[in-house]
Amino acid sequence: MLTSLLSPKTVAVIGASREPGKVGHEVVANLINGGFAGTIVPVNPKAADVLGRKCYPDLKAYGQPVDMAVIVVPTKFVLPAVQSAIEAGVKGVVVITAGFKEVSPEGAALEKEIAELCRANSVRLVGPNCIGVINTANKMNATFAPQMPPPGKISVMSQSGALCVAILDMALHRRMGLGKVVSFGNKADVNEVDLLQALAVDDQTAVIVGYLESITEGDEFLRVAEQAASTKPVVILKVGVTQAGAKAASSHTGSLAGADMAYGAAFKRSGVIRAENFEALFDYATAFAMQPLPTGERVAIITNAGGPGIMATDAAEQAGLKMITPTKETQEKLRACLPPTAAVGNPVDVIGDADPDRYCKAFEILQDDPNVDAILVVVTPQNMTQPLVLAERLARAHHGKKPMLAAFLGGQEMVAAHARLMELNIPNYPSPERAVNALRAMCDYRAWRDRPPRVVARFPVNRRRVDRVIAWHGRMGIRQIGEVEAKEILRAYDFNILPGSLAETATQAVEMAERIGYPVVLKIVSPDIIHKSDFGGVRVNLANAEQVRDAFDLMMLRVQRRAPNARIRGGYVEKMGTRGREVILGMTRDPQFGPMLMFGLGGIFVEVMKDVTFYLAPITADEAMQMLQNTRSYALLQGARGQSPVDMEAIATSLQRISQLVTDYPQIQELDINPFIVGEVGTEAYVADARITLSNVTASIH
C-alpha cells in the first residue's frame, strides 16, 4: 500500500531552507514543531543546518535509509531531485513544487517524465503541485500548511491544495479531529483510487472525506469506492460538473445527462455520500465520525422553542425522514416529568424555561422509545438553559445506541457549549436544517449498507439478430439506427413491438395498412433524420386507404423540401397503439463510468421539468424500481389525482432489458425509447418509437 507516504519513519526534505517564509523552511518547521516521531533529514547543499538539524548536500551523503522524500526545489530541478531520491532507495516521493501540467505543455511533458521514472522504479509519487501529507497519529506534518489539526478518525484526500488548507483550518475551528490528510495535486501517480484503497484498510481511519475535481479511472473508482464504503463512510465533494453536457448529444437521454448525473449515479452505486457543498462535507463527516448509524428513518425532536421545532420538523419531512409519534407509554412518562404546557408529541417541546435536568429527562425517555431511531436536540439560549451544563449532561445521558445530533442555536451564549459538544462527540449544527441533512445522509448510508446482495437478472435474447443489424450499420458507416432497425433490436430483447413494416411507395403503404388493420401510424424513415416530427415526418390515426396514400405523398414532399440532402428510405407503417401513460427509457454511455440508464415521464416532464433519474448499468430489479420511485412524478404512475395506476413492473423489467442490451453491446452509445407506452396491470406495454446511436461513425442531420 502507501506506507512509505502515509506512515514513514524517516522523512527527507529536499530543498530545505533556512529562510522563514520559504516552503522548504515551513515543511521542516512543521515536522519539528508537530513533534514528528521519526527522523527528519534536511537536504540543501548550501546549508550546514536548518532549524538546528544537520543539513546534508544530498541523500547520498546522509547514507541511511529514507522512507519518504518531500521535494520543494524549483521546477527545473525536480527531476534530478527525484532521480537522487530514487538512487538513495526512497520509496515514496512528495513533490510540492508547482509549474507542471497545470501551466504549460512543457510542464506536462516534464511531469510525465517524472511519473514514468517513479513508476519504473516502483516508487509512489504524490503531486506535483500539492501541499503535502499529514498523519496526526505519528505527528507528521509534511506540509507547508500553517497549523497541525487535532488527531482524530476522519482522513482527508484533496485534489486542491488550497482547499486542503481550508479544510485544515476548518477542522481547527470546529475542533474536529483528523487522521491522515493527503493533498495529491496533479495526481501524476497517486490518485483518489489509491488513497481510497489505502484508507479503507487503515485502522486509524473511521471516515474518508474527499474533495475531487476529476475521476480518471471510472470503473476502478466504482470498484474501490464500493469496497471502501462497505467498511466505512466515504464522503466526497465533487466539483467541476457544470460543463459535462458539452458534447453534442442526439438523444433526449444524452442531452439530459451530464457529468453531474454521471457522478451522482456512480456515487449512488458505490455507496459514496455526496456532499453538496463545503459545509456539508464537514456536517456529514462529523456525524459519521461521532455517532452510531440509525437503524431506521424515524426521528424525534426535542426543543425548548416552538419556532425552531417547526423548522426542524419541516426540514425532516422535506428530507423524507419519518416524524413518528412516541408510544403511549413514552408520552405518559413525558407528561409526568414535564410542565402541563409542554408538548409530548413530536417535536417534544420542553418549553422555554427548561433547565438541563428537564431536557435530559425528556431525552432519556425518548431514547428508550422503540419507535425512535434518532434524536435531534434543538436548543435556544433562554435564561434557564445553561448550554454548557446541558451539553455535558446530554453526553452523560446518551447511551450511544441511537444517533443524537444537536442544533444549539445562537451566538455568544453558545460558544463554550459548541466547543464542548465537539469534545464530547456530539455533532452540533448552526441550524436544524443542516442537522437534518446530516441525519438524512446517515440514513441513506445505512440503507445502502443494508441493501440486499446485487443480483442482475439475465433474460433470454436473440443476439444474432442484433449482431446482424449493428454489423450492417457499421459497414455502411451509419451512426444512427433508425426506428425500423432499432425496433428490430428491441424485439430481439423481447420488447413488445406493434406490427409494422417499411413501405417505399404509397401503394406499398396502403397494402401494409390493409394487412395490419386500421387505424395506423405513418413515420418517415431516414438515417439522416433523427427528430421526425420536426420535419413533418409523423402522421397518426390514419383510418383508411385514402388517408394513408395522401399522408405518404404529402410527407415525402414536405420532408424533401425541409431536408433536401436527407436519404429517404420510405415510410414506416405501424398499427396504431392503445392509449396509455407515456414514459421515456434511455441510455447514454458516460466516458468514465459507462452506460447510464435513464427513466422519466414523457411530454412536459422530460422536456421542461427534466424529471428524470439515472442509474449505472447493469441494474438489479430493486434498482430498476428505485429509478421509478426517485422521480418527482412517481405519484402519477401510482394513480394520483384520479389517474389509473400503471404497470410498474413492466417499466422496471424493460429498464433491466435495456441494461442487458447496452452491457452486451458497448458500441451502443445512446438509446432512446420515446415514448414507451404503459397501461394498467394486465395490459401490455409497447415501444411507440425508438432510436439507437452507435459510436465511432459520422454524425447525422439534427
C-alpha positions as CSV (number, residue, x, y, z in Angstrom):
1,M,0.0,0.0,0.0
2,L,1.1,3.6,0.6
3,T,3.0,3.0,3.9
4,S,6.1,4.9,2.8
5,L,3.9,8.0,2.2
6,L,1.4,7.8,5.0
7,S,3.5,6.3,7.8
8,P,7.2,6.9,7.1
9,K,9.8,6.5,9.8
10,T,12.3,8.9,8.0
11,V,11.4,12.0,6.0
12,A,13.9,13.9,3.9
13,V,13.1,17.5,2.8
14,I,15.0,18.1,-0.5
15,G,15.1,21.9,-0.8
16,A,15.1,22.6,3.0
17,S,15.6,26.3,3.6
18,R,17.0,28.4,6.5
19,E,14.8,31.4,5.4
20,P,11.4,31.7,7.2
21,G,8.6,32.0,4.7
22,K,10.2,29.7,2.2
23,V,8.2,26.5,1.6
24,G,11.4,24.4,2.3
25,H,11.7,26.1,5.7
26,E,8.0,25.7,6.6
27,V,7.9,22.0,5.8
28,V,10.9,21.4,8.1
29,A,9.4,23.6,10.8
30,N,6.1,21.8,10.7
31,L,7.8,18.4,11.0
32,I,9.8,19.6,14.0
33,N,7.0,21.7,15.7
34,G,4.4,18.9,15.1
35,G,6.6,16.5,17.1
36,F,7.2,14.0,14.3
37,A,8.2,10.8,16.0
38,G,10.6,9.8,13.2
39,T,13.8,11.1,11.7
40,I,13.9,14.4,9.8
41,V,16.6,14.8,7.1
42,P,17.0,18.4,5.7
43,V,18.8,18.4,2.3
44,N,20.4,21.6,1.0
45,P,23.9,21.8,-0.5
46,K,24.3,25.4,0.6
47,A,23.4,25.0,4.3
48,A,25.1,23.3,7.2
49,D,21.9,23.1,9.3
50,V,18.2,24.1,9.1
51,L,16.4,24.9,12.4
52,G,19.1,23.2,14.4
53,R,19.0,20.0,12.3
54,K,22.1,18.9,10.5
55,C,21.7,19.5,6.7
56,Y,23.1,17.2,4.0
57,P,24.1,18.2,0.5
58,D,22.2,15.2,-0.9
59,L,20.7,11.9,0.3
60,K,23.8,10.0,-0.7
61,A,25.7,12.0,1.9
62,Y,23.2,11.0,4.5
63,G,23.8,7.4,3.8
64,Q,20.9,6.0,5.8
65,P,17.5,4.5,4.6
66,V,14.8,7.2,3.9
67,D,11.2,6.2,3.5
68,M,9.8,9.5,2.1
69,A,11.3,12.5,0.3
70,V,9.5,15.8,0.2
71,I,10.7,17.9,-2.8
72,V,10.4,21.7,-2.7
73,V,13.1,22.7,-5.2
74,P,12.3,24.9,-8.3
75,T,10.6,23.2,-11.2
76,K,13.7,22.7,-13.3
77,F,15.5,20.9,-10.5
78,V,12.6,18.5,-9.6
79,L,13.6,15.7,-12.0
80,P,17.2,15.5,-10.8
81,A,15.9,15.6,-7.2
82,V,13.6,12.7,-7.8
83,Q,16.4,10.8,-9.5
84,S,18.7,11.3,-6.5
85,A,15.9,10.2,-4.1
86,I,15.3,7.0,-6.1
87,E,19.1,6.3,-6.2
88,A,19.1,6.6,-2.4
89,G,16.4,4.0,-2.1
90,V,13.4,6.2,-1.3
91,K,10.0,4.5,-1.9
92,G,7.7,7.5,-1.5
93,V,8.1,11.0,-3.1
94,V,6.0,14.1,-2.5
95,V,6.6,16.8,-5.0
96,I,5.1,20.1,-3.6
97,T,6.6,22.2,-6.4
98,A,4.2,23.6,-8.9
99,G,4.7,24.5,-12.6
100,F,3.8,21.3,-14.4
101,K,0.8,20.3,-16.5
102,E,-1.3,22.9,-14.8
103,V,0.7,25.7,-16.5
104,S,2.1,24.5,-19.9
105,P,2.6,21.6,-22.3
106,E,6.3,21.7,-21.4
107,G,5.4,21.3,-17.8
108,A,3.1,18.4,-18.7
109,A,5.9,16.6,-20.5
110,L,8.2,17.1,-17.5
111,E,5.5,15.8,-15.2
112,K,5.0,12.7,-17.3
113,E,8.8,12.0,-17.3
114,I,8.9,12.2,-13.5
115,A,5.9,9.9,-13.2
116,E,7.4,7.4,-15.6
117,L,10.7,7.5,-13.7
118,C,8.9,6.8,-10.4
119,R,6.8,4.0,-11.9
120,A,9.8,2.3,-13.5
121,N,11.4,2.1,-10.0
122,S,8.3,1.2,-8.0
123,V,8.3,4.5,-6.2
124,R,5.0,6.1,-5.4
125,L,4.6,9.8,-6.2
126,V,2.2,12.3,-4.6
127,G,1.8,15.5,-6.6
128,P,3.3,17.5,-8.1
129,N,1.6,20.9,-7.2
130,C,0.3,19.8,-3.8
131,I,0.8,20.9,-0.1
132,G,2.0,17.5,1.2
133,V,0.9,14.8,3.6
134,I,-0.2,14.8,7.3
135,N,-0.5,11.9,9.7
136,T,-1.6,13.0,13.1
137,A,-1.1,9.5,14.6
138,N,2.7,9.8,14.3
139,K,2.6,13.7,14.5
140,M,3.9,14.0,10.9
141,N,3.1,17.3,9.3
142,A,5.0,17.2,6.0
143,T,3.2,20.2,4.5
144,F,3.5,24.0,4.5
145,A,0.1,24.5,6.0
146,P,0.0,26.9,8.9
147,Q,-1.2,24.5,11.7
148,M,-1.5,20.9,12.6
149,P,-5.1,19.6,13.1
150,P,-6.0,17.8,16.3
151,P,-5.8,14.0,16.0
152,G,-9.0,12.1,15.0
153,K,-10.6,9.4,12.9
154,I,-11.5,11.5,9.8
155,S,-9.0,11.2,7.0
156,V,-9.0,13.6,4.0
157,M,-7.8,13.4,0.4
158,S,-7.9,16.6,-1.6
159,Q,-7.1,17.3,-5.2
160,S,-6.9,21.0,-4.4
161,G,-4.0,22.2,-2.2
162,A,-5.8,25.5,-1.3
163,L,-9.0,23.7,-0.3
164,C,-6.9,21.3,1.7
165,V,-5.5,24.2,3.7
166,A,-9.1,25.5,4.2
167,I,-10.2,22.0,5.4
168,L,-7.3,22.0,7.9
169,D,-8.3,25.5,9.2
170,M,-12.0,24.5,9.4
171,A,-11.0,21.4,11.4
172,L,-9.2,23.6,13.9
173,H,-12.1,26.0,14.1
174,R,-14.6,23.2,14.6
175,R,-12.2,21.2,16.9
176,M,-12.7,18.3,14.5
177,G,-10.0,15.7,14.8
178,L,-8.3,14.4,11.6
179,G,-6.2,11.4,10.9
180,K,-4.4,11.4,7.6
181,V,-4.6,14.3,5.2
182,V,-3.2,14.0,1.6
183,S,-3.1,16.7,-0.9
184,F,-2.4,14.9,-4.2
185,G,-2.5,17.9,-6.6
186,N,-1.9,16.9,-10.3
187,K,-2.1,13.2,-9.4
188,A,0.6,12.2,-11.7
189,D,0.7,8.9,-9.9
190,V,-1.1,8.5,-6.6
191,N,-4.8,9.4,-7.2
192,E,-8.2,9.1,-5.5
193,V,-8.4,5.3,-6.2
194,D,-5.0,4.6,-4.5
195,L,-6.0,6.7,-1.5
196,L,-9.4,5.1,-1.1
197,Q,-7.8,1.7,-1.1
198,A,-5.2,2.7,1.5
199,L,-7.6,4.5,3.8
200,A,-10.2,1.7,3.5
201,V,-7.9,-0.7,5.3
202,D,-6.4,1.9,7.7
203,D,-7.4,1.1,11.3
204,Q,-6.9,4.7,12.3
205,T,-9.5,6.0,9.8
206,A,-13.2,5.7,10.5
207,V,-14.5,8.2,7.9
208,I,-12.9,9.1,4.5
209,V,-13.5,12.6,3.2
210,G,-12.6,13.7,-0.3
211,Y,-12.5,16.8,-2.5
212,L,-12.3,15.8,-6.1
213,E,-12.2,17.8,-9.3
214,S,-12.0,14.8,-11.6
215,I,-12.0,11.0,-11.6
216,T,-9.8,9.4,-14.2
217,E,-10.4,5.7,-13.7
218,G,-14.2,5.4,-13.6
219,D,-14.6,1.6,-13.5
220,E,-11.7,1.2,-11.0
221,F,-13.1,4.0,-8.8
222,L,-16.5,2.3,-8.7
223,R,-15.0,-1.0,-7.6
224,V,-12.7,0.5,-5.0
225,A,-15.2,3.0,-3.6
226,E,-17.8,0.3,-3.1
227,Q,-15.2,-1.8,-1.2
228,A,-14.3,1.2,0.9
229,A,-17.9,2.2,1.6
230,S,-18.7,-1.3,2.7
231,T,-16.4,-0.8,5.7
232,K,-16.6,2.9,6.5
233,P,-18.4,6.1,5.3
234,V,-16.9,7.8,2.2
235,V,-18.0,11.5,1.9
236,I,-17.0,13.3,-1.3
237,L,-17.4,16.8,-2.6
238,K,-17.2,16.7,-6.3
239,V,-16.9,19.9,-8.3
240,G,-16.5,20.9,-11.9
241,V,-19.7,19.3,-13.2
242,T,-21.4,22.2,-15.0
243,Q,-19.7,21.6,-18.4
244,A,-20.5,17.9,-18.6
245,G,-23.0,18.2,-21.4
246,A,-20.7,20.0,-23.7
247,K,-20.6,17.1,-26.2
248,A,-23.4,17.1,-28.8
249,A,-26.0,14.5,-27.9
250,S,-28.5,13.3,-30.4
251,S,-31.0,11.7,-27.9
252,H,-33.0,13.0,-25.0
253,T,-31.0,10.8,-22.7
254,G,-27.7,12.1,-24.0
255,S,-28.8,15.8,-23.8
256,L,-30.2,15.4,-20.2
257,A,-27.2,13.5,-18.9
258,G,-24.0,15.3,-17.9
259,A,-21.1,14.8,-15.6
260,D,-23.3,15.8,-12.6
261,M,-25.7,13.0,-13.4
262,A,-22.8,10.6,-14.1
263,Y,-21.1,11.3,-10.8
264,G,-24.4,11.1,-9.0
265,A,-25.1,7.7,-10.4
266,A,-21.6,6.5,-9.7
267,F,-21.7,7.6,-6.1
268,K,-25.2,6.1,-5.6
269,R,-24.0,2.8,-7.0
270,S,-20.8,2.7,-4.9
271,G,-22.2,3.9,-1.6
272,V,-20.4,7.2,-1.6
273,I,-22.1,10.0,0.3
274,R,-22.1,13.1,-1.9
275,A,-21.7,16.4,-0.1
276,E,-23.5,19.3,-1.9
277,N,-21.1,21.9,-0.7
278,F,-18.1,22.6,1.5
279,E,-20.2,23.0,4.7
280,A,-22.0,19.7,4.1
281,L,-18.6,17.9,3.8
282,F,-17.9,18.7,7.4
283,D,-21.5,18.3,8.5
284,Y,-21.7,14.8,7.3
285,A,-18.2,13.8,8.3
286,T,-18.6,14.8,11.9
287,A,-22.0,13.0,12.2
288,F,-20.5,9.8,10.8
289,A,-17.3,10.1,13.0
290,M,-19.1,10.8,16.2
291,Q,-22.4,9.0,16.2
292,P,-23.7,5.4,15.5
293,L,-25.7,4.8,12.4
294,P,-29.5,4.9,12.8
295,T,-31.4,1.7,12.3
296,G,-34.2,3.5,10.5
297,E,-35.6,6.9,9.5
298,R,-37.8,7.6,12.5
299,V,-36.6,10.8,14.1
300,A,-37.7,12.5,17.3
301,I,-37.1,16.2,18.0
302,I,-36.7,17.9,21.4
303,T,-36.9,21.7,21.6
304,N,-37.4,24.5,24.0
305,A,-38.9,26.8,21.5
306,G,-41.8,26.4,19.1
307,G,-40.3,28.1,16.0
308,P,-37.1,26.1,15.8
309,G,-39.1,23.0,16.5
310,I,-41.2,23.7,13.5
311,M,-38.1,24.5,11.4
312,A,-36.7,21.1,12.4
313,T,-40.0,19.3,11.6
314,D,-40.3,20.9,8.2
315,A,-36.7,20.0,7.4
316,A,-37.2,16.4,8.5
317,E,-40.3,15.9,6.4
318,Q,-38.8,17.6,3.4
319,A,-35.8,15.3,3.7
320,G,-38.1,12.2,3.8
321,L,-37.5,11.4,7.4
322,K,-40.4,10.0,9.5
323,M,-41.7,12.2,12.2
324,I,-43.1,9.4,14.4
325,T,-45.5,9.8,17.3
326,P,-43.9,8.5,20.5
327,T,-45.6,5.4,22.1
328,K,-48.4,6.0,24.6
329,E,-46.0,4.8,27.4
330,T,-43.4,7.4,26.3
331,Q,-46.0,10.2,26.2
332,E,-47.2,9.2,29.7
333,K,-43.6,9.3,31.0
334,L,-43.1,12.7,29.4
335,R,-46.2,14.2,30.9
336,A,-45.1,13.0,34.3
337,C,-41.9,15.0,34.2
338,L,-42.8,18.0,32.0
339,P,-45.0,21.0,32.8
340,P,-48.6,20.8,31.7
341,T,-48.0,23.3,28.9
342,A,-45.3,21.1,27.3
343,A,-46.0,19.2,24.1
344,V,-45.4,15.5,24.2
345,G,-46.0,14.6,20.6
346,N,-43.2,15.2,18.1
347,P,-41.5,17.5,18.4
348,V,-41.4,17.3,22.2
349,D,-41.4,20.9,23.4
350,V,-40.0,21.2,26.9
351,I,-40.9,25.0,26.7
352,G,-38.7,28.0,27.2
353,D,-37.9,27.7,30.9
354,A,-36.4,24.2,30.6
355,D,-33.2,23.6,32.5
356,P,-30.7,20.9,31.8
357,D,-32.5,18.5,34.1
358,R,-35.8,18.7,32.3
359,Y,-34.1,18.5,28.9
360,C,-32.2,15.3,29.9
361,K,-35.2,13.6,31.4
362,A,-37.1,14.1,28.1
363,F,-34.1,12.9,26.2
364,E,-33.6,9.8,28.3
365,I,-37.3,8.8,27.9
366,L,-37.2,9.3,24.1
367,Q,-34.0,7.4,23.5
368,D,-35.7,4.4,25.2
369,D,-38.7,4.6,22.9
370,P,-38.6,1.6,20.4
371,N,-40.2,3.8,17.8
372,V,-37.4,6.3,17.8
373,D,-34.3,5.7,15.6
374,A,-32.6,9.1,16.0
375,I,-32.9,12.2,18.2
376,L,-32.3,15.8,17.2
377,V,-31.9,18.2,20.2
378,V,-32.7,21.8,19.3
379,V,-31.7,24.4,21.9
380,T,-32.2,28.2,22.1
381,P,-30.4,30.2,24.8
382,Q,-33.1,31.0,27.3
383,N,-32.4,32.2,30.9
384,M,-32.7,28.7,32.3
385,T,-30.9,26.8,29.5
386,Q,-27.3,26.7,30.8
387,P,-26.0,25.5,27.4
388,L,-22.6,24.3,28.7
389,V,-24.1,22.3,31.5
390,L,-26.7,20.9,29.1
391,A,-24.1,19.7,26.7
392,E,-22.3,17.8,29.4
393,R,-25.5,16.3,30.8
394,L,-26.7,15.2,27.4
395,A,-23.4,13.4,26.7
396,R,-23.7,11.5,30.0
397,A,-27.4,10.6,29.3
398,H,-26.7,9.3,25.8
399,H,-26.3,5.5,25.8
400,G,-24.7,5.5,22.4
401,K,-27.1,3.1,20.7
402,K,-29.0,5.7,18.7
403,P,-27.5,8.8,17.0
404,M,-28.0,12.2,18.7
405,L,-27.4,15.3,16.8
406,A,-27.6,18.8,18.2
407,A,-28.6,22.2,17.0
408,F,-27.6,24.7,19.7
409,L,-28.8,27.9,18.1
410,G,-27.3,31.2,18.9
411,G,-24.0,33.1,19.0
412,Q,-22.0,34.3,22.0
413,E,-24.1,32.4,24.6
414,M,-23.4,29.1,22.8
415,V,-19.7,29.4,22.1
416,A,-18.5,27.3,25.0
417,A,-21.3,24.7,24.5
418,H,-20.4,24.3,20.8
419,A,-16.8,23.5,21.7
420,R,-17.8,21.2,24.5
421,L,-20.2,19.3,22.3
422,M,-17.5,18.5,19.8
423,E,-15.2,17.4,22.6
424,L,-18.0,15.0,23.8
425,N,-18.5,13.6,20.3
426,I,-21.9,15.2,19.8
427,P,-22.1,16.9,16.4
428,N,-23.6,20.4,16.6
429,Y,-25.0,22.4,13.7
430,P,-25.9,26.1,13.4
431,S,-29.4,25.3,12.1
432,P,-31.9,22.4,12.3
433,E,-31.8,22.1,8.6
434,R,-28.1,21.2,8.5
435,A,-28.5,18.7,11.3
436,V,-31.4,17.1,9.4
437,N,-29.4,16.9,6.2
438,A,-26.6,15.1,8.1
439,L,-29.1,12.7,9.6
440,R,-30.5,12.1,6.1
441,A,-27.0,11.2,4.9
442,M,-26.6,8.8,7.7
443,C,-29.9,7.1,6.9
444,D,-29.0,6.8,3.2
445,Y,-25.7,5.2,4.1
446,R,-27.3,2.8,6.5
447,A,-29.8,1.8,3.8
448,W,-27.0,1.2,1.3
449,R,-25.1,-0.9,3.8
450,D,-28.2,-3.0,4.5
451,R,-29.1,-3.4,0.8
452,P,-29.7,-7.0,-0.4
453,P,-27.0,-8.6,-2.5
454,R,-26.9,-7.3,-6.0
455,V,-28.4,-9.9,-8.4
456,V,-28.6,-8.8,-12.0
457,A,-31.2,-10.8,-14.0
458,R,-30.3,-12.2,-17.4
459,F,-33.1,-12.6,-20.0
460,P,-33.1,-15.0,-22.9
461,V,-32.5,-12.9,-26.1
462,N,-31.7,-13.3,-29.8
463,R,-28.2,-11.8,-30.1
464,R,-27.7,-13.0,-33.7
465,R,-30.5,-10.6,-34.9
466,V,-28.8,-7.7,-33.0
467,D,-25.4,-8.6,-34.4
468,R,-26.7,-8.5,-37.9
469,V,-28.3,-5.1,-37.6
470,I,-25.2,-3.5,-35.8
471,A,-22.8,-5.1,-38.3
472,W,-24.7,-3.7,-41.3
473,H,-24.7,-0.2,-39.9
474,G,-21.0,-0.5,-39.1
475,R,-20.2,-1.5,-42.7
476,M,-22.3,1.4,-44.0
477,G,-20.7,3.9,-41.7
478,I,-24.2,4.9,-40.4
479,R,-24.2,6.1,-36.8
480,Q,-28.0,6.4,-36.3
481,I,-30.0,3.2,-36.2
482,G,-33.5,4.4,-37.0
483,E,-36.8,3.3,-35.8
484,V,-37.2,0.3,-38.1
485,E,-33.9,-1.4,-37.1
486,A,-34.0,-0.1,-33.6
487,K,-37.3,-1.8,-33.0
488,E,-35.8,-5.0,-34.6
489,I,-33.1,-4.9,-32.0
490,L,-35.5,-4.3,-29.2
491,R,-37.8,-7.1,-30.4
492,A,-34.7,-9.4,-30.1
493,Y,-34.6,-8.4,-26.4
494,D,-38.3,-9.3,-26.0
495,F,-39.8,-5.8,-26.1
496,N,-43.4,-5.6,-27.4
497,I,-43.2,-4.1,-30.9
498,L,-46.5,-3.4,-32.7
499,P,-47.0,-4.8,-36.2
500,G,-45.4,-2.6,-38.8
501,S,-43.3,-2.6,-42.0
502,L,-41.3,-0.3,-44.2
503,A,-43.0,1.0,-47.4
504,E,-41.1,2.6,-50.3
505,T,-44.2,3.8,-52.1
506,A,-47.7,5.0,-51.3
507,T,-49.1,1.8,-52.8
508,Q,-47.0,-0.4,-50.6
509,A,-48.0,1.8,-47.6
510,V,-51.7,1.1,-48.4
511,E,-51.1,-2.6,-48.8
512,M,-49.4,-2.8,-45.5
513,A,-52.1,-0.8,-43.7
514,E,-54.7,-3.1,-45.1
515,R,-52.8,-6.1,-43.9
516,I,-52.1,-4.6,-40.4
517,G,-55.6,-3.2,-39.9
518,Y,-56.7,0.3,-39.3
519,P,-56.0,2.7,-37.8
520,V,-52.3,3.0,-38.5
521,V,-49.4,5.4,-38.0
522,L,-47.0,6.6,-40.7
523,K,-43.5,7.8,-40.0
524,I,-40.6,8.9,-42.2
525,V,-37.6,6.6,-42.3
526,S,-34.2,8.2,-43.0
527,P,-30.8,7.6,-41.4
528,D,-30.2,11.4,-41.6
529,I,-33.4,12.5,-39.7
530,I,-33.4,11.9,-36.0
531,H,-36.3,14.1,-34.8
532,K,-39.0,13.0,-37.2
533,S,-41.8,15.3,-36.0
534,D,-39.6,18.4,-36.6
535,F,-39.6,17.6,-40.3
536,G,-43.3,16.7,-40.6
537,G,-42.4,13.1,-40.6
538,V,-45.2,11.6,-38.4
539,R,-48.9,11.1,-39.1
540,V,-51.2,9.3,-36.7
541,N,-54.6,7.7,-36.6
542,L,-54.9,7.1,-40.4
543,A,-58.2,5.3,-40.8
544,N,-58.4,4.2,-44.4
545,A,-56.5,3.7,-47.6
546,E,-57.1,7.2,-48.9
547,Q,-55.7,8.8,-45.8
548,V,-52.7,6.6,-45.9
549,R,-52.0,7.4,-49.6
550,D,-52.4,11.1,-49.1
551,A,-50.3,11.1,-46.0
552,F,-47.5,9.2,-47.6
553,D,-47.3,11.5,-50.7
554,L,-47.5,14.7,-48.7
555,M,-45.0,13.5,-46.1
556,M,-42.4,12.7,-48.8
557,L,-42.9,16.1,-50.4
558,R,-42.6,18.0,-47.1
559,V,-39.6,16.1,-45.9
560,Q,-37.7,16.5,-49.1
561,R,-38.3,20.3,-49.0
562,R,-37.2,20.6,-45.4
563,A,-34.2,18.2,-45.6
564,P,-33.2,18.1,-49.3
565,N,-29.9,16.2,-48.5
566,A,-31.5,13.5,-46.4
567,R,-31.5,10.0,-47.6
568,I,-35.2,8.8,-47.5
569,R,-35.9,5.1,-47.4
570,G,-39.6,5.4,-47.2
571,G,-42.4,5.4,-44.6
572,Y,-42.9,3.1,-41.7
573,V,-46.5,1.9,-41.4
574,E,-47.4,0.7,-38.0
575,K,-50.5,-0.4,-36.1
576,M,-52.0,2.4,-34.0
577,G,-51.4,1.5,-30.4
578,T,-53.8,1.9,-27.5
579,R,-53.6,4.9,-25.2
580,G,-51.5,4.8,-22.0
581,R,-49.0,6.7,-20.0
582,E,-46.0,7.9,-22.0
583,V,-42.6,7.4,-20.4
584,I,-39.1,7.6,-21.7
585,L,-36.5,4.9,-21.3
586,G,-33.0,5.5,-22.4
587,M,-29.2,5.1,-22.1
588,T,-26.2,7.2,-22.7
589,R,-22.6,6.0,-22.3
590,D,-20.5,8.1,-20.0
591,P,-16.8,8.1,-21.0
592,Q,-15.7,7.3,-17.4
593,F,-18.5,5.3,-15.8
594,G,-20.0,3.5,-18.8
595,P,-23.7,3.0,-19.6
596,M,-26.1,5.2,-17.7
597,L,-29.8,4.2,-17.8
598,M,-32.4,6.9,-17.8
599,F,-36.1,6.9,-16.8
600,G,-38.7,9.7,-16.8
601,L,-42.3,10.5,-17.7
602,G,-42.8,11.7,-21.3
603,G,-44.0,15.1,-22.5
604,I,-43.6,18.1,-20.3
605,F,-42.0,16.1,-17.5
606,V,-38.9,15.3,-19.6
607,E,-38.9,18.3,-21.9
608,V,-39.5,21.1,-19.4
609,M,-39.2,19.7,-15.9
610,K,-36.3,17.3,-16.7
611,D,-37.8,15.0,-14.1
612,V,-35.5,12.0,-14.8
613,T,-33.3,9.6,-12.9
614,F,-30.1,7.9,-14.0
615,Y,-28.5,4.6,-12.8
616,L,-25.4,2.9,-13.9
617,A,-25.9,-0.4,-15.8
618,P,-26.1,-3.2,-15.1
619,I,-29.1,-2.8,-12.7
620,T,-31.0,-5.1,-10.4
621,A,-34.7,-5.4,-10.2
622,D,-34.7,-3.3,-7.0
623,E,-32.6,-0.6,-8.6
624,A,-35.0,-0.5,-11.6
625,M,-37.9,0.1,-9.3
626,Q,-35.9,2.7,-7.4
627,M,-35.4,4.6,-10.7
628,L,-39.2,5.0,-10.9
629,Q,-39.5,5.9,-7.2
630,N,-36.8,8.6,-7.4
631,T,-38.8,10.8,-9.9
632,R,-40.9,13.6,-8.6
633,S,-43.8,12.4,-10.7
634,Y,-43.8,8.9,-9.3
635,A,-47.2,9.6,-7.7
636,L,-48.7,10.0,-11.1
637,L,-47.6,6.4,-12.0
638,Q,-49.2,5.2,-8.8
639,G,-52.5,6.8,-9.8
640,A,-52.6,10.2,-8.1
641,R,-55.4,12.7,-8.8
642,G,-57.9,10.0,-10.0
643,Q,-55.5,8.6,-12.6
644,S,-55.3,4.8,-13.1
645,P,-52.1,3.2,-11.7
646,V,-49.8,1.9,-14.4
647,D,-47.9,-1.4,-14.6
648,M,-44.7,-0.5,-12.7
649,E,-43.3,-4.0,-13.1
650,A,-43.5,-3.6,-16.9
651,I,-41.4,-0.5,-16.8
652,A,-38.9,-1.9,-14.3
653,T,-38.4,-5.1,-16.4
654,S,-37.9,-3.0,-19.6
655,L,-35.2,-1.0,-17.9
656,Q,-33.4,-4.2,-16.9
657,R,-33.7,-5.4,-20.6
658,I,-32.1,-2.2,-21.8
659,S,-29.4,-2.7,-19.1
660,Q,-28.6,-6.1,-20.5
661,L,-28.6,-4.8,-24.1
662,V,-26.2,-2.0,-23.6
663,T,-24.0,-4.1,-21.4
664,D,-23.9,-6.7,-24.2
665,Y,-23.1,-4.2,-26.9
666,P,-20.6,-1.5,-25.8
667,Q,-20.7,0.0,-29.3
668,I,-24.2,1.4,-28.5
669,Q,-23.5,5.0,-27.5
670,E,-27.1,6.2,-26.9
671,L,-30.5,4.7,-26.9
672,D,-34.0,6.2,-26.6
673,I,-37.4,4.5,-26.3
674,N,-39.6,7.6,-26.5
675,P,-42.3,7.1,-25.9
676,F,-42.8,3.8,-24.2
677,I,-46.5,3.3,-23.7
678,V,-47.6,1.6,-20.4
679,G,-51.1,1.0,-19.2
680,E,-52.7,-0.6,-16.2
681,V,-51.6,-4.0,-14.9
682,G,-52.9,-6.7,-17.3
683,T,-52.3,-4.6,-20.4
684,E,-49.1,-5.0,-22.5
685,A,-46.7,-2.1,-22.6
686,Y,-45.2,-1.3,-26.0
687,V,-42.5,0.6,-27.8
688,A,-44.0,3.5,-29.8
689,D,-40.7,4.9,-31.1
690,A,-37.0,4.2,-30.6
691,R,-33.6,5.1,-31.9
692,I,-30.1,3.9,-31.2
693,T,-26.8,5.7,-31.8
694,L,-23.6,3.9,-32.4
695,S,-20.1,5.2,-31.6
696,N,-17.2,5.9,-33.9
697,V,-19.1,6.9,-37.0
698,T,-20.1,10.2,-38.6
699,A,-22.9,12.3,-37.1
700,S,-26.3,12.8,-38.8
701,I,-28.6,15.7,-39.5
702,H,-30.5,17.0,-36.5
